[in-house]
C-alpha cells in the first residue's frame, strides 16, 4: 500500500482542476472548489501585491 499526500490543484480564474492525485470523493472536490471560489479575490489580491513573503 502506498502512503503519500492526496493533491488537487485548481486553475484560476477557470476553477478547472489541473492536477488530481489521491482518493477524494466528489463531495470533497465540491468543498475544495467552493473554498477556492470564495478565496479567489484574496488570492488575486495577494498576487497583485507580489505574493506572500515568508521567512
C-alpha positions in Angstrom: 0.0 0.0 0.0 1.4 3.4 -0.9 1.2 6.3 1.6 1.6 9.9 0.4 -0.3 13.1 0.0 -3.5 13.5 -1.8 -3.5 16.5 -4.1 -6.0 18.6 -6.0 -4.9 21.8 -7.8 -7.3 24.3 -9.3 -6.5 26.8 -12.1 -7.8 30.3 -11.7 -9.9 32.0 -12.9 -11.5 29.0 -14.6 -11.6 26.8 -11.4 -10.8 23.8 -13.6 -8.8 21.0 -11.9 -5.4 20.8 -13.5 -4.0 18.1 -11.3 -5.6 15.5 -9.1 -3.9 12.7 -7.3 -5.3 10.7 -4.5 -8.7 9.5 -3.3 -11.1 12.4 -3.0 -14.9 11.9 -3.0 -17.0 14.0 -5.3 -18.3 15.8 -2.2 -14.8 16.7 -1.1 -13.9 18.0 -4.5 -17.0 20.3 -4.4 -16.0 21.6 -1.0 -12.5 22.4 -2.2 -13.9 24.1 -5.3 -16.1 26.2 -3.1 -13.1 27.2 -0.9 -11.2 28.2 -4.0 -14.1 30.2 -5.5 -14.7 32.1 -2.2 -11.0 32.8 -1.7 -10.2 33.8 -5.3 -10.5 37.5 -4.6 -8.0 37.2 -1.8 -5.6 35.1 -3.9 -5.6 37.6 -6.7 -5.1 40.5 -4.2 -2.1 38.8 -2.7 -0.7 38.0 -6.1 -1.2 41.6 -7.2 0.8 42.8 -4.2 3.7 40.5 -5.0 2.8 37.3 -3.1 3.3 36.3 0.5 6.8 37.0 1.9 7.9 34.1 4.2 11.0 34.0 6.5 
